[in-house]
Structure formats: C-alpha cells, structure tokens
Amino acid sequence: MSAAVAAVEVEDPAERSQLCRELLAALPDWFGIQEAVDDYVRNVAELPTFAVGRDGFLALKLHWEAAAEVYVMGVRPERHRRGIGAALLEAAEAYLLDRGVQYLQVKTLGPSEPSEHYARTRRFYESCGFVALEELTAIWGEANPCLIMVKRLDR
C-alpha cells in the first residue's frame, strides 16, 4: 500500500450512510439492484466503517467473537488499482485484530455466473489473501450465486 493512501474510521452514522449512497451509485455494474443498495445505505449507519476520502469505503459486520464479514465495500471505478481497496482492508483488519477477531469473510458473485466485473472483484480479494470457500445459490438465488471467501487474520 502506498503511504499516501490511508483509511480512517468514519464515526458519524449519517456520514457512513451518505458515503455508502454516493459510492454505490458510482458502481452500477456491481450494485445495480436498488433495493439492495437501500438496505446497504440503511444498515451501514450502524456498522464499523472505514473510508479513503470520498474514493472508497468498507463496512464490517461482526458475526461472532472470532468472525466478521466485509458487509459492503466500494471504490470509485476511476480510482481502482491505486491501493484504496487494500488500504480499506488493512484498516478493517487492524480494527478486527484489536478485538480478537480471527476470521474475515466476504460474499461476492460466484464464478458460475460470468461477469468480468466480479471476476476482477474475486481477483482483488484473492490478492489480499482471501480463499474461496463455497458457492451457494440459496443466499441470493439461482441467478446470483454467492461465493463465500475467507481469510485468517494475523498480525
């Protein structure tokens, strides 16, 4: 990660939701279902959230004492491949490690549904140490197979 790219925690719930709304609107190829976007915008207000300026954000959902999830993450398309996503994950992982969390998961569109956008997403997560665990159709339906990816966190 470049020293110039640093993520900070967003403390204000309204700001979390506003940032989520702005960034997901900039990512229609990934977040094109308005009902899902509305859910993200509403729920992110109550979740630990990190941002790199107005260029990217990541919200976490803590499931168990030892396990958490990247609930939603977005980086402006014109800012992809500049270290923003890695900076967001680094900040999120430090936050989780400080709380004793050992495993981080992320859900994304599975490879059985061809999409170059989501193929890039999966490659990003793989480059950050996530491994594919399972693809399920029961979560988002047959047309949107959900790939669960996991990463063991260590210092």
DSSP file (Angstrom, degrees, kcal/mol; ACC not computed):
  #  RESIDUE AA STRUCTURE BP1 BP2  ACC     N-H-->O    O-->H-N    N-H-->O    O-->H-N    TCO  KAPPA ALPHA  PHI   PSI    X-CA   Y-CA   Z-CA
    1    1 A M              0   0    0      0, 0.0     2,-0.2     0, 0.0    82,-0.1   0.000 360.0 360.0 360.0 140.0    0.0    0.0    0.0
    2    2 A S    >   -     0   0    0     80,-0.2     3,-1.6     1,-0.1    80,-0.0  -0.483 360.0-128.5 -71.1 141.2    1.2    3.5   -0.8
    3    3 A A  T 3  S+     0   0    0      1,-0.3    -1,-0.1    -2,-0.2     0, 0.0   0.772 109.1  62.4 -61.3 -24.9    2.0    5.7    2.2
    4    4 A A  T 3  S+     0   0    0      1,-0.1     2,-0.7     2,-0.0    -1,-0.3   0.657  91.7  74.9 -75.6 -15.7   -0.3    8.3    0.6
    5    5 A V    <   +     0   0    0     -3,-1.6     2,-0.4     2,-0.0    -1,-0.1  -0.876  60.4 157.6-103.6 113.8   -3.3    6.0    0.8
    6    6 A A        -     0   0    0     -2,-0.7     2,-0.3    -5,-0.0    47,-0.2  -0.999  29.2-143.7-137.9 136.8   -4.7    5.7    4.3
    7    7 A A        -     0   0    0     -2,-0.4     2,-0.3    80,-0.3    45,-0.2  -0.758  15.5-164.9 -97.7 145.2   -8.2    4.7    5.5
    8    8 A V  E     -A   51   0A   0     43,-2.5    43,-2.5    -2,-0.3     2,-0.3  -0.921  27.7-102.5-126.1 153.7   -9.8    6.2    8.6
    9    9 A E  E     -A   50   0A   0     -2,-0.3     2,-0.7    41,-0.2    41,-0.3  -0.562  29.2-135.6 -75.1 137.2  -12.8    5.1   10.6
   10   10 A V        -     0   0    0     39,-3.1    39,-0.5    -2,-0.3     6,-0.1  -0.854  22.6-177.4 -94.7 115.0  -16.0    7.1    9.9
   11   11 A E        +     0   0    0     -2,-0.7    -1,-0.2    37,-0.1    39,-0.0   0.847  55.4  81.8 -84.5 -36.5  -17.6    7.9   13.2
   12   12 A D     >  -     0   0    0      1,-0.1     4,-2.1     2,-0.0     5,-0.2  -0.595  65.7-150.5 -81.1 121.5  -20.8    9.7   12.2
   13   13 A P  H  > S+     0   0    0      0, 0.0     4,-2.1     0, 0.0     5,-0.2   0.879  97.7  51.6 -57.4 -40.0  -23.7    7.3   11.2
   14   14 A A  H  > S+     0   0    0      1,-0.2     4,-2.4     2,-0.2     5,-0.2   0.892 109.3  50.5 -65.2 -38.0  -25.2    9.8    8.8
   15   15 A E  H  > S+     0   0    0      2,-0.2     4,-2.7     1,-0.2     5,-0.2   0.876 106.9  54.8 -67.2 -37.2  -21.8   10.2    7.1
   16   16 A R  H  X S+     0   0    0     -4,-2.1     4,-2.3     1,-0.2    -2,-0.2   0.948 111.5  44.2 -58.4 -48.5  -21.5    6.4    6.8
   17   17 A S  H  X S+     0   0    0     -4,-2.1     4,-2.7     2,-0.2    -2,-0.2   0.905 113.4  50.2 -65.2 -41.8  -24.8    6.2    5.0
   18   18 A Q  H  X S+     0   0    0     -4,-2.4     4,-2.6     2,-0.2    -1,-0.2   0.926 111.8  47.7 -63.1 -44.9  -24.1    9.2    2.8
   19   19 A L  H  X S+     0   0    0     -4,-2.7     4,-2.6     1,-0.2     5,-0.3   0.914 112.1  50.3 -62.1 -43.5  -20.7    7.8    1.7
   20   20 A C  H  X S+     0   0    0     -4,-2.3     4,-2.6    -5,-0.2     5,-0.3   0.935 111.1  48.9 -59.4 -47.3  -22.3    4.4    1.0
   21   21 A R  H  X S+     0   0    0     -4,-2.7     4,-1.8     1,-0.2    -2,-0.2   0.936 113.4  46.7 -58.8 -48.9  -25.0    6.0   -1.1
   22   22 A E  H  X S+     0   0    0     -4,-2.6     4,-1.0     1,-0.2    -2,-0.2   0.936 116.4  42.5 -59.6 -49.8  -22.5    8.1   -3.1
   23   23 A L  H  < S+     0   0    0     -4,-2.6     3,-0.4     1,-0.2     4,-0.2   0.892 112.6  50.5 -72.8 -38.8  -20.1    5.3   -3.8
   24   24 A L  H >< S+     0   0    0     -4,-2.6     3,-1.3    -5,-0.3     7,-0.3   0.860 106.5  57.0 -67.0 -31.9  -22.6    2.6   -4.6
   25   25 A A  H 3< S+     0   0    0     -4,-1.8    -1,-0.2    -5,-0.3    -2,-0.2   0.807 104.1  54.0 -64.3 -28.4  -24.3    5.0   -7.1
   26   26 A A  T 3< S+     0   0    0     -4,-1.0    -1,-0.3    -3,-0.4    -2,-0.2   0.482 105.2  57.6 -81.8  -2.6  -20.9    5.2   -8.8
   27   27 A L    X>  +     0   0    0     -3,-1.3     4,-3.1    -4,-0.2     3,-1.5  -0.403  55.3 149.2-126.2  55.5  -20.8    1.4   -9.1
   28   28 A P  T 34 S+     0   0    0      0, 0.0    -1,-0.1     0, 0.0     4,-0.1   0.763  71.3  62.9 -64.7 -23.5  -23.9    0.3  -11.1
   29   29 A D  T 34 S+     0   0    0      1,-0.2     3,-0.1    -3,-0.1    89,-0.1   0.716 119.2  26.5 -72.5 -18.1  -22.1   -2.7  -12.6
   30   30 A W  T <4 S+     0   0    0     -3,-1.5     2,-0.3    -6,-0.2    -1,-0.2   0.719 132.9  33.7-108.2 -35.0  -21.6   -4.1   -9.1
   31   31 A F     <  +     0   0    0     -4,-3.1    -4,-0.2    -7,-0.3    -2,-0.1  -0.583  69.2 136.2-126.4  67.4  -24.6   -2.6   -7.2
   32   32 A G        +     0   0    0     -2,-0.3     2,-0.8    -3,-0.1    -1,-0.1   0.406  44.8  91.1 -98.1   1.4  -27.4   -2.3   -9.7
   33   33 A I    >>  -     0   0    0      1,-0.2     4,-2.2    -3,-0.1     3,-0.6  -0.865  61.2-159.3-101.9 108.6  -30.3   -3.6   -7.5
   34   34 A Q  H 3> S+     0   0    0     -2,-0.8     4,-2.8     1,-0.3     5,-0.2   0.848  88.9  56.2 -59.0 -39.0  -31.8   -0.5   -5.9
   35   35 A E  H 3> S+     0   0    0      1,-0.2     4,-1.8     2,-0.2    -1,-0.3   0.903 109.8  46.5 -60.6 -40.6  -33.5   -2.5   -3.1
   36   36 A A  H <> S+     0   0    0     -3,-0.6     4,-2.5     2,-0.2    -2,-0.2   0.909 111.3  51.6 -67.2 -42.2  -30.1   -3.9   -2.1
   37   37 A V  H  X S+     0   0    0     -4,-2.2     4,-2.8     1,-0.2     5,-0.2   0.925 108.3  52.0 -59.6 -44.6  -28.4   -0.5   -2.2
   38   38 A D  H  X S+     0   0    0     -4,-2.8     4,-2.2     1,-0.2    -1,-0.2   0.895 109.3  50.2 -59.7 -40.3  -31.2    0.9    0.0
   39   39 A D  H  X S+     0   0    0     -4,-1.8     4,-2.9     2,-0.2     5,-0.3   0.929 111.2  48.3 -63.2 -45.6  -30.5   -1.9    2.5
   40   40 A Y  H  X S+     0   0    0     -4,-2.5     4,-2.7     1,-0.2    -2,-0.2   0.942 111.8  49.5 -58.8 -48.2  -26.8   -1.2    2.5
   41   41 A V  H  X S+     0   0    0     -4,-2.8     4,-0.5     1,-0.2    -1,-0.2   0.899 115.6  43.5 -60.1 -42.5  -27.3    2.5    3.0
   42   42 A R  H >< S+     0   0    0     -4,-2.2     3,-0.6    -5,-0.2     4,-0.2   0.937 118.6  42.2 -68.5 -47.6  -29.7    2.0    5.9
   43   43 A N  H >< S+     0   0    0     -4,-2.9     3,-1.7     1,-0.2    -2,-0.2   0.821 100.8  67.6 -74.4 -32.3  -27.6   -0.8    7.6
   44   44 A V  H >< S+     0   0    0     -4,-2.7     3,-1.7     1,-0.3    -1,-0.2   0.754  84.1  74.9 -63.4 -23.1  -24.1    0.8    7.2
   45   45 A A  T << S+     0   0    0     -3,-0.6    -1,-0.3    -4,-0.5    -2,-0.2   0.806 102.1  41.1 -57.3 -29.0  -25.1    3.6    9.6
   46   46 A E  T <  S+     0   0    0     -3,-1.7    -1,-0.3    -4,-0.2    -2,-0.2   0.318 103.4  85.9-102.4   7.2  -24.8    1.1   12.5
   47   47 A L  S <  S-     0   0    0     -3,-1.7     2,-0.2    -4,-0.2    14,-0.1  -0.810  89.1 -95.8-113.6 148.9  -21.6   -0.7   11.3
   48   48 A P        -     0   0    0      0, 0.0    12,-2.8     0, 0.0     2,-0.4  -0.445  53.8-173.6 -56.9 127.1  -17.9    0.0   11.7
   49   49 A T  E     - B   0  59A   0    -39,-0.5   -39,-3.1    10,-0.2     2,-0.3  -0.977  16.1-165.1-135.5 141.3  -17.0    1.8    8.5
   50   50 A F  E     -AB   9  58A   0      8,-2.8     8,-2.1    -2,-0.4     2,-0.3  -0.910   9.6-171.9-124.9 150.9  -13.7    3.0    7.0
   51   51 A A  E     -AB   8  57A   0    -43,-2.5   -43,-2.5    -2,-0.3     2,-0.6  -0.983  27.4-148.8-143.6 153.1  -13.1    5.4    4.2
   52   52 A V  E >> S- B   0  56A   0      4,-2.3     3,-2.2    -2,-0.3     4,-0.9  -0.904  73.2 -71.0-115.9  95.5  -10.3    6.8    2.0
   53   53 A G  T 34 S-     0   0    0     -2,-0.6    -1,-0.2     1,-0.3     3,-0.1  -0.287  95.5 -41.7  53.4-134.8  -11.6   10.3    1.3
   54   54 A R  T 34 S+     0   0    0      1,-0.1    -1,-0.3    -3,-0.1     3,-0.1   0.140 128.1  84.6-104.7  15.5  -14.7   10.1   -1.0
   55   55 A D  T <4 S-     0   0    0     -3,-2.2    21,-2.7     1,-0.3     2,-0.3   0.732  98.3  -3.7 -92.7 -24.5  -12.9    7.5   -3.1
   56   56 A G  E  <  -BC  52  75A   0     -4,-0.9    -4,-2.3    19,-0.2     2,-0.3  -0.987  54.1-172.7-166.1 154.9  -13.7    4.3   -1.2
   57   57 A F  E     -BC  51  74A   0     17,-2.3    17,-2.3    -2,-0.3     2,-0.3  -0.976   5.2-163.9-149.5 161.2  -15.4    2.8    1.8
   58   58 A L  E     -BC  50  73A   0     -8,-2.1    -8,-2.8    -2,-0.3     2,-0.4  -0.975   6.2-161.5-148.2 133.0  -15.8   -0.5    3.6
   59   59 A A  E     -BC  49  72A   0     13,-2.9    12,-1.9    -2,-0.3    13,-1.3  -0.942  11.0-148.3-118.0 141.9  -18.2   -1.5    6.3
   60   60 A L  E     - C   0  70A   0    -12,-2.8     2,-0.5    -2,-0.4    10,-0.2  -0.782   6.2-158.7-108.6 149.5  -17.8   -4.5    8.6
   61   61 A K  E     - C   0  69A   0      8,-2.4     8,-2.4    -2,-0.3     2,-0.6  -0.988  14.0-146.8-125.2 120.5  -20.4   -6.8   10.3
   62   62 A L  E     + C   0  68A   0     -2,-0.5     6,-0.2     6,-0.2     3,-0.1  -0.772  22.3 171.8 -88.4 122.7  -19.2   -8.7   13.3
   63   63 A H  E     -     0   0A   0      4,-1.9     2,-0.3    -2,-0.6     5,-0.2   0.880  61.9  -2.8 -96.9 -48.7  -20.9  -12.1   13.5
   64   64 A W  E >  S- C   0  67A   0      3,-2.1     3,-0.7     1,-0.0    -1,-0.3  -0.804  83.1 -88.8-137.0 173.9  -19.2  -13.9   16.4
   65   65 A E  T 3  S+     0   0    0     -2,-0.3     3,-0.0     1,-0.2    -1,-0.0   0.855 128.9  29.0 -55.8 -35.6  -16.4  -13.2   18.8
   66   66 A A  T 3  S+     0   0    0     35,-0.2    37,-2.2    36,-0.1    36,-1.5   0.380 116.0  64.1-108.5   3.1  -13.9  -14.7   16.3
   67   67 A A  E <   +Cd  64 103A   0     -3,-0.7    -3,-2.1    35,-0.2    -4,-1.9  -0.986  48.5 164.5-139.7 138.8  -15.6  -14.0   12.9
   68   68 A A  E     -Cd  62 104A   0     35,-2.2    37,-2.2    -2,-0.4     2,-0.4  -0.870  20.3-137.3-140.4 172.8  -16.6  -10.9   10.9
   69   69 A E  E     -Cd  61 105A   0     -8,-2.4    -8,-2.4    -2,-0.3     2,-1.2  -0.983  23.7-119.2-136.0 143.3  -17.6  -10.0    7.4
   70   70 A V  E     -Cd  60 106A   0     35,-2.9    37,-0.6    -2,-0.4   -10,-0.2  -0.760  36.7-172.1 -73.9 102.5  -16.9   -7.3    4.8
   71   71 A Y  E     -     0   0A   0    -12,-1.9     2,-0.3    -2,-1.2    -1,-0.2   0.931  62.7 -14.1 -69.6 -46.7  -20.5   -6.3    4.7
   72   72 A V  E     +C   59   0A   0    -13,-1.3   -13,-2.9    -3,-0.2     2,-0.3  -0.971  62.9 179.6-157.1 144.4  -20.1   -3.9    1.8
   73   73 A M  E     +C   58   0A   0     -2,-0.3     2,-0.3   -15,-0.2   -15,-0.2  -0.995   4.4 174.4-146.7 140.9  -17.1   -2.3    0.1
   74   74 A G  E     -C   57   0A   0    -17,-2.3   -17,-2.3    -2,-0.3     2,-0.4  -0.981  10.6-174.2-151.8 139.3  -16.9    0.1   -2.8
   75   75 A V  E     -C   56   0A   0     -2,-0.3   -19,-0.2   -19,-0.2     5,-0.1  -0.999  42.0-101.4-130.2 132.7  -14.2    2.1   -4.6
   76   76 A R    >   -     0   0    0    -21,-2.7     3,-2.1    -2,-0.4     4,-0.3  -0.253  32.6-125.8 -51.3 134.7  -14.9    4.6   -7.4
   77   77 A P  G >  S+     0   0    0      0, 0.0     3,-1.4     0, 0.0    -1,-0.1   0.856 109.5  56.0 -55.5 -38.3  -14.1    2.8  -10.7
   78   78 A E  G 3  S+     0   0    0      1,-0.3    -2,-0.1     3,-0.0     0, 0.0   0.600 108.2  50.5 -72.1  -7.7  -11.7    5.6  -11.8
   79   79 A R  G X  S+     0   0    0     -3,-2.1     3,-0.7   -24,-0.2     5,-0.4   0.316  81.7 126.5-109.6   4.7   -9.7    5.0   -8.6
   80   80 A H  T <   +     0   0    0     -3,-1.4    -4,-0.0    -4,-0.3     0, 0.0  -0.260  68.2  25.1 -60.4 151.7   -9.4    1.2   -9.0
   81   81 A R  T 3  S+     0   0    0      1,-0.1    -1,-0.2     0, 0.0    -3,-0.0   0.795  91.1 105.5  65.0  33.6   -5.9   -0.3   -8.7
   82   82 A R  S <  S-     0   0    0     -3,-0.7   -80,-0.2   -80,-0.0    -2,-0.1   0.196  99.3 -95.9-124.1  13.7   -4.5    2.6   -6.7
   83   83 A G  S  > S+     0   0    0    -82,-0.1     4,-2.1     3,-0.0     5,-0.1   0.462  91.6 117.9  89.9   1.5   -4.2    0.9   -3.3
   84   84 A I  H  > S+     0   0    0     -5,-0.4     4,-2.4     2,-0.2     5,-0.2   0.944  76.9  45.8 -69.1 -48.0   -7.6    2.2   -1.9
   85   85 A G  H  > S+     0   0    0      1,-0.2     4,-2.4     2,-0.2     5,-0.2   0.914 114.0  49.3 -60.6 -43.2   -9.2   -1.3   -1.5
   86   86 A A  H  > S+     0   0    0      1,-0.2     4,-2.5     2,-0.2    -1,-0.2   0.893 110.5  51.0 -63.8 -39.3   -6.0   -2.6    0.1
   87   87 A A  H  X S+     0   0    0     -4,-2.1     4,-2.2     2,-0.2   -80,-0.3   0.900 110.0  50.2 -64.8 -40.4   -5.9    0.4    2.5
   88   88 A L  H  X S+     0   0    0     -4,-2.4     4,-2.4     2,-0.2    -2,-0.2   0.932 112.5  46.0 -63.1 -46.0   -9.5   -0.2    3.4
   89   89 A L  H  X S+     0   0    0     -4,-2.4     4,-3.0     1,-0.2     5,-0.2   0.899 110.3  54.3 -64.2 -39.8   -8.9   -3.9    4.1
   90   90 A E  H  X S+     0   0    0     -4,-2.5     4,-2.1     2,-0.2    -1,-0.2   0.924 111.2  44.7 -60.6 -44.8   -5.8   -3.1    6.1
   91   91 A A  H  X S+     0   0    0     -4,-2.2     4,-2.2     2,-0.2    -1,-0.2   0.912 114.6  49.0 -65.5 -42.8   -7.7   -0.7    8.4
   92   92 A A  H  X S+     0   0    0     -4,-2.4     4,-2.4     1,-0.2    -2,-0.2   0.911 111.2  49.5 -63.5 -43.1  -10.6   -3.1    8.8
   93   93 A E  H  X S+     0   0    0     -4,-3.0     4,-2.9     2,-0.2    -1,-0.2   0.894 109.9  50.6 -65.9 -39.6   -8.3   -6.0    9.6
   94   94 A A  H  X S+     0   0    0     -4,-2.1     4,-2.1    -5,-0.2    -1,-0.2   0.921 110.8  50.3 -62.2 -43.3   -6.4   -3.9   12.2
   95   95 A Y  H  X S+     0   0    0     -4,-2.2     4,-0.6     1,-0.2    -2,-0.2   0.925 113.9  44.8 -58.2 -46.9   -9.7   -3.0   13.8
   96   96 A L  H ><>S+     0   0    0     -4,-2.4     5,-2.3     1,-0.2     3,-1.1   0.905 110.3  53.0 -68.2 -42.6  -10.8   -6.6   13.9
   97   97 A L  H ><5S+     0   0    0     -4,-2.9     3,-1.7     1,-0.3    -1,-0.2   0.884 103.5  58.0 -61.0 -38.4   -7.5   -7.9   15.2
   98   98 A D  H 3<5S+     0   0    0     -4,-2.1    -1,-0.3     1,-0.3    -2,-0.2   0.727 109.0  47.1 -62.3 -20.6   -7.7   -5.4   18.1
   99   99 A R  T <<5S-     0   0    0     -3,-1.1    -1,-0.3    -4,-0.6    -2,-0.2   0.275 121.9-105.7-104.9   8.0  -11.0   -7.0   19.0
  100  100 A G  T < 5 +     0   0    0     -3,-1.7    -3,-0.2     1,-0.3     2,-0.2   0.565  63.9 156.0  82.6   9.0   -9.7  -10.6   18.8
  101  101 A V      < -     0   0    0     -5,-2.3    -1,-0.3     1,-0.1   -35,-0.2  -0.505  18.7-178.5 -71.2 135.8  -11.4  -11.5   15.5
  102  102 A Q        +     0   0    0    -36,-1.5    51,-3.3    -2,-0.2     2,-0.4   0.667  60.1  46.1-108.1 -24.2   -9.6  -14.3   13.7
  103  103 A Y  E     -dE  67 152A   0    -37,-2.2   -35,-2.2    49,-0.2     2,-0.4  -0.971  55.7-168.7-130.9 138.8  -11.6  -14.8   10.5
  104  104 A L  E     -dE  68 151A   0     47,-2.6    47,-2.0    -2,-0.4     2,-0.3  -0.990  10.9-171.6-124.4 131.1  -12.9  -12.4    7.9
  105  105 A Q  E     -dE  69 150A   0    -37,-2.2   -35,-2.9    -2,-0.4     2,-0.3  -0.824   6.6-167.9-117.5 160.3  -15.3  -13.4    5.2
  106  106 A V  E     -dE  70 149A   0     43,-2.3    43,-2.9    -2,-0.3     2,-0.4  -0.990  11.7-145.8-142.6 144.7  -16.7  -11.6    2.2
  107  107 A K  E     + E   0 148A   0    -37,-0.6     2,-0.3    -2,-0.3    41,-0.2  -0.933  29.2 157.0-110.7 134.4  -19.6  -12.6   -0.1
  108  108 A T  E     - E   0 147A   0     39,-2.2    39,-3.8    -2,-0.4     2,-0.2  -0.921  51.7 -68.0-145.9 170.2  -19.4  -11.8   -3.8
  109  109 A L  E     - E   0 146A   0     -2,-0.3    37,-0.2    37,-0.2    13,-0.1  -0.447  59.5-121.2 -65.1 131.1  -20.9  -13.1   -7.0
  110  110 A G    >   -     0   0    0     35,-3.7     3,-1.5    -2,-0.2    -1,-0.1  -0.244  15.9-111.3 -75.4 161.6  -19.7  -16.6   -7.8
  111  111 A P  T 3  S+     0   0    0      0, 0.0    -1,-0.1     0, 0.0     4,-0.1   0.621 106.9  76.7 -69.9 -13.6  -17.8  -17.6  -10.9
  112  112 A S  T 3  S+     0   0    0      1,-0.2    -2,-0.0     2,-0.1    -3,-0.0   0.649  90.4  62.4 -73.5 -10.5  -20.6  -19.8  -12.2
  113  113 A E  S <  S-     0   0    0     -3,-1.5    -1,-0.2    32,-0.1     2,-0.1  -0.921  97.1-129.4-110.2 103.1  -22.3  -16.5  -13.3
  114  114 A P        +     0   0    0      0, 0.0     2,-0.3     0, 0.0    -2,-0.1  -0.279  45.7 147.0 -60.5 127.0  -20.0  -14.9  -15.8
  115  115 A S     >  -     0   0    0     -4,-0.1     4,-2.1     1,-0.1     5,-0.2  -0.830  38.2-156.2-159.8 118.3  -19.2  -11.3  -15.1
  116  116 A E  H  > S+     0   0    0     -2,-0.3     4,-2.1     2,-0.2     5,-0.2   0.870  98.1  56.5 -65.1 -34.7  -15.9   -9.6  -15.8
  117  117 A H  H  > S+     0   0    0      1,-0.2     4,-1.6     2,-0.2    -1,-0.2   0.941 112.4  40.0 -61.1 -47.0  -16.6   -7.0  -13.1
  118  118 A Y  H  > S+     0   0    0      2,-0.2     4,-2.7     1,-0.2    -1,-0.2   0.778 108.9  60.5 -77.0 -25.3  -17.0   -9.7  -10.4
  119  119 A A  H  X S+     0   0    0     -4,-2.1     4,-2.2     2,-0.2    -1,-0.2   0.917 107.2  47.5 -62.3 -41.2  -14.1  -11.7  -11.8
  120  120 A R  H  X S+     0   0    0     -4,-2.1     4,-2.3     2,-0.2    -2,-0.2   0.890 110.2  52.6 -64.5 -39.3  -12.0   -8.6  -11.1
  121  121 A T  H  X S+     0   0    0     -4,-1.6     4,-2.4     2,-0.2    -2,-0.2   0.937 109.5  48.1 -61.1 -47.2  -13.5   -8.4   -7.6
  122  122 A R  H  X S+     0   0    0     -4,-2.7     4,-2.6     1,-0.2    -2,-0.2   0.904 110.8  51.3 -62.0 -40.9  -12.6  -12.0   -6.9
  123  123 A R  H  X S+     0   0    0     -4,-2.2     4,-2.4     2,-0.2    -1,-0.2   0.896 108.4  52.9 -63.1 -39.3   -9.1  -11.5   -8.1
  124  124 A F  H  X S+     0   0    0     -4,-2.3     4,-1.0     2,-0.2    -2,-0.2   0.965 111.2  44.9 -58.8 -52.6   -8.8   -8.5   -5.8
  125  125 A Y  H ><>S+     0   0    0     -4,-2.4     5,-2.4     1,-0.2     3,-0.6   0.899 112.2  52.2 -62.0 -39.8   -9.8  -10.4   -2.8
  126  126 A E  H ><5S+     0   0    0     -4,-2.6     3,-1.8     1,-0.2    -1,-0.2   0.911 106.1  54.2 -60.6 -41.3   -7.6  -13.3   -3.7
  127  127 A S  H 3<5S+     0   0    0     -4,-2.4    -1,-0.2     1,-0.3    -2,-0.2   0.721 106.2  54.2 -65.9 -19.8   -4.6  -10.9   -4.0
  128  128 A C  T <<5S-     0   0    0     -4,-1.0    -1,-0.3    -3,-0.6    -2,-0.2   0.315 130.2 -92.8 -96.3   7.1   -5.4   -9.8   -0.4
  129  129 A G  T < 5S+     0   0    0     -3,-1.8    23,-0.3     1,-0.3    -3,-0.2   0.477  78.7 138.0 100.7   2.6   -5.3  -13.3    0.9
  130  130 A F      < -     0   0    0     -5,-2.4     2,-0.4    -6,-0.2    -1,-0.3  -0.539  35.3-156.5 -79.3 148.7   -8.9  -14.5    0.7
  131  131 A V  E     -F  150   0A   0     19,-2.6    19,-2.5    -2,-0.2     2,-0.2  -0.960  24.4-106.8-123.7 145.5   -9.6  -18.0   -0.5
  132  132 A A  E     +F  149   0A   0     -2,-0.4    17,-0.3    17,-0.2     3,-0.1  -0.510  37.4 173.7 -69.7 132.5  -12.9  -19.3   -2.0
  133  133 A L  E     -     0   0A   0     15,-3.4     2,-0.3     1,-0.3    16,-0.2   0.810  56.9 -21.5-106.1 -50.3  -14.8  -21.4    0.4
  134  134 A E  E     -F  148   0A   0     14,-1.3    14,-3.2     2,-0.0     2,-0.5  -0.976  45.5-135.9-164.4 146.1  -18.1  -22.2   -1.2
  135  135 A E  E     -F  147   0A   0     -2,-0.3     2,-0.4    12,-0.2    12,-0.3  -0.948  29.6-175.9-108.3 128.1  -20.6  -21.1   -3.8
  136  136 A L  E     -F  146   0A   0     10,-3.1    10,-3.3    -2,-0.5     4,-0.4  -0.951  26.7-169.5-126.3 141.4  -24.2  -21.1   -2.7
  137  137 A T  S  > S+     0   0    0     -2,-0.4     4,-1.3     8,-0.2     7,-0.2   0.532  80.8  76.0-101.0  -9.2  -27.4  -20.3   -4.6
  138  138 A A  T  4 S+     0   0    0      2,-0.2    -1,-0.1     1,-0.1     4,-0.1   0.666  91.1  55.7 -75.7 -15.8  -29.7  -20.3   -1.6
  139  139 A I  T  4 S+     0   0    0      2,-0.1    -1,-0.1     7,-0.1    -2,-0.1   0.963 129.0   5.3 -83.1 -55.2  -28.5  -16.9   -0.4
  140  140 A W  T  4 S-     0   0    0     -4,-0.4    -2,-0.2     4,-0.4     3,-0.2   0.392 113.4 -99.3-112.1   0.3  -29.2  -14.6   -3.4
  141  141 A G    ><  -     0   0    0     -4,-1.3     3,-1.3     1,-0.1    -1,-0.3  -0.163  43.4 -66.1 101.1 163.9  -31.0  -17.0   -5.7
  142  142 A E  T 3  S+     0   0    0      1,-0.3    -1,-0.1    -4,-0.1    -4,-0.1   0.834 129.7  53.6 -56.2 -38.4  -30.0  -19.2   -8.7
  143  143 A A  T 3  S+     0   0    0      1,-0.3    -1,-0.3    -3,-0.2    -2,-0.1   0.658 114.3  42.1 -76.0 -14.8  -29.3  -16.2  -10.9
  144  144 A N  S <  S-     0   0    0     -3,-1.3    -4,-0.4    -7,-0.2    -1,-0.3  -0.600  79.1-163.5-131.9  71.8  -26.9  -14.7   -8.4
  145  145 A P        -     0   0    0      0, 0.0   -35,-3.7     0, 0.0     2,-0.6  -0.347  16.2-135.7 -61.6 132.1  -24.7  -17.4   -7.0
  146  146 A C  E     -EF 109 136A   0    -10,-3.3   -10,-3.1   -37,-0.2     2,-0.6  -0.795  12.7-158.1 -95.2 120.4  -23.0  -16.2   -3.8
  147  147 A L  E     -EF 108 135A   0    -39,-3.8   -39,-2.2    -2,-0.6     2,-0.6  -0.875   7.4-152.2 -96.6 123.6  -19.3  -17.1   -3.4
  148  148 A I  E     -EF 107 134A   0    -14,-3.2   -15,-3.4    -2,-0.6   -14,-1.3  -0.860  14.9-174.1 -96.2 125.5  -18.1  -17.0    0.2
  149  149 A M  E     -EF 106 132A   0    -43,-2.9   -43,-2.3    -2,-0.6     2,-0.3  -0.923   3.3-165.3-118.6 145.3  -14.4  -16.2    0.6
  150  150 A V  E     -EF 105 131A   0    -19,-2.5   -19,-2.6    -2,-0.4     2,-0.3  -0.906  10.5-168.6-132.5 158.2  -12.5  -16.3    3.9
  151  151 A K  E     -E  104   0A   0    -47,-2.0   -47,-2.6    -2,-0.3     2,-0.5  -0.987  21.0-133.3-144.8 133.6   -9.2  -15.1    5.3
  152  152 A R  E     -E  103   0A   0     -2,-0.3     2,-0.4   -23,-0.3   -49,-0.2  -0.763  28.8-137.9 -84.0 130.3   -7.5  -15.9    8.6
  153  153 A L        +     0   0    0    -51,-3.3     2,-0.3    -2,-0.5    -2,-0.0  -0.758  32.5 157.7 -93.6 132.2   -6.3  -12.7   10.2
  154  154 A D              0   0    0     -2,-0.4   -57,-0.1     1,-0.0   -52,-0.0  -0.983 360.0 360.0-144.8 159.8   -2.9  -12.5   11.9
  155  155 A R              0   0    0     -2,-0.3    -2,-0.0   -58,-0.1   -61,-0.0   0.468 360.0 360.0 -78.3 360.0   -0.6   -9.7   12.8
